[in-house]
Amino acid sequence: MPLTRPIETAVGAVRSAPFVLIDLRTTEGITGSAYVFAYTTSVLGPLARLVANLEESMRREAVAPLELGWRLRQRFRLLGTPGLVGMALAGVDMAAWDVLARAAQLPLAELLGGRVRPIPAYASLRSTALTSLLAEVEEALELGFRHVKLKLGHGPLSQDLAAVDAVRRAVGDAVTILVDYNQALTVPEAVSRAAALDGRGVGWIEEPVPADDLAGAARVATAAAAPVQLGENWWGPGDVARALATGACDECMLDVMKIGGVSGWLQGAALAATAGMPLSSHTFPEFSAHLLAVSPTARFLEHLDKAAPILERPVTVEGGQVLPPPGPGAGLSWNEPAVRRYLVE
């Protein structure tokens, strides 16, 4: 699906949203839905085929997400489950939890023991050019957002500082500015740029170094005055535990697809809560709104709503807070004409 506004990062621009849509149909006639995001069209076909290949192995299985997940992961034990396999299994897990919530006629948050409530959110800005960036900032303020995140690291330090200062002039002191480097820096660069950002009211510095360099991230977290935020590229609860054990971050962020679906999120959120670590979400606002509602250390939902054009009822934003679509489950329902328009055979 083409994006009306590309997502520009320090490591390249995302101009389209390649989704695999999943409907998990039960013999009782209840269907649970989810989607996974392939990031690049080159893996869209393989990911779709991988999801489809799971169908036969799930026939006659009970819709018991934890047990189903254990069984499916055991089949991939020798290969391992990060990457495409993990994305496919997470999509199935999300759809299975959606089935259970729909069967119980409950929103997912209520099924999990919480309640649907407005979740504080930040506007995840897509542009790097100042003119476009400031236009997005104005749109965010009109929606009531009091927290905005901008992408840095696509140029020299002076360009980072110019962007932060321009946004600060536009939003004033009452709005929190978060920054995201998308893993673009070396450790010395990250330490240097973090020092330069000190005093500018930055709420967090996200993924300053490559996601697998936990020792490097810990060095940045020790040196930086602003909190270091990690997590959108953690593949399962084990990665959460390793990051927390090494002191790699001050705040954490879970991506429901990469962390292992709803089941993986619940485990990751428990680890964050045990460590007293603030927890935010990465994309997938429909599921994230429910999951943050049952996460003890929940902080922010990332509002970067890529899937809205193919949904009948996207999330709603009220005063800078996000509510999931109403109804049982996660609230996903496909806009079928839009799906047909963008379908890849």
TADARA-V162047 format. One record per backbone hydrogen bond with DSSP energy under -1.0 kcal/mol. CO is the residue of the C=O (numbers start at 1). NH is the residue of the N-H. Records with the same first field share a line. If there is no record, write none. Layout:
# TADARA-V162047
CO=NH + NH
This chain:
# TADARA-V162047
1=17
7=14
9=12
12=9
14=7
15=3
18=38
20=36
22=34
24=32
26=29
30=26
32=24
34=22
36=20
38=40
40=43
43=47
44=48
45=49
46=50
47=51
48=52
49=53
51=54
52=55
55=58
58=61
62=64
64=68
65=69
66=70
67=71
68=72
69=73
70=74
71=75
74=77
76=80
83=87
84=88
85=89
86=90
87=91
88=92
89=93
90=94
91=95
92=96
93=97
94=98
95=99
96=100
97=101
98=102
99=103
100=104
101=106
106=329
107=111
108=112
109=114
110=113
119=322
120=301
122=303
123=149
126=8
129=133
130=134
131=135
132=136
133=137
134=138
135=139
136=140
137=141
138=142
139=143
140=145
141=144
143=320
146=176
147=123
148=178
149=125
150=180
156=160
157=161
158=162
159=163
160=164
161=165
162=166
163=167
164=168
165=169
166=170
167=171
168=172
176=148
177=203
178=150
179=206
180=152
181=184
186=190
187=191
188=192
189=193
190=194
191=195
192=196
193=197
197=200
204=179
205=229
206=181
207=183
208=185
210=213
212=214
213=217
214=218
215=219
216=220
217=221
218=222
219=223
220=224
227=205
228=250 + 251
229=207
230=253
231=234
234=236
236=239
237=241
238=242
239=243
240=244
241=245
242=246
243=248
251=230
252=280
254=282
255=259
256=261
260=264
261=265
262=266
263=267
264=268
265=269
266=270
267=271
268=272
269=273
270=274
271=275
272=277
273=276
278=252
279=299
280=254
284=288
285=289
287=291
288=292
291=294
292=295
295=298
297=279
300=281
301=122
302=304
303=124
304=306
307=310
308=311
310=335
316=323
318=321
320=121
321=318
322=119
323=316
329=108
333=312
334=336
335=339
336=340
337=341
338=342
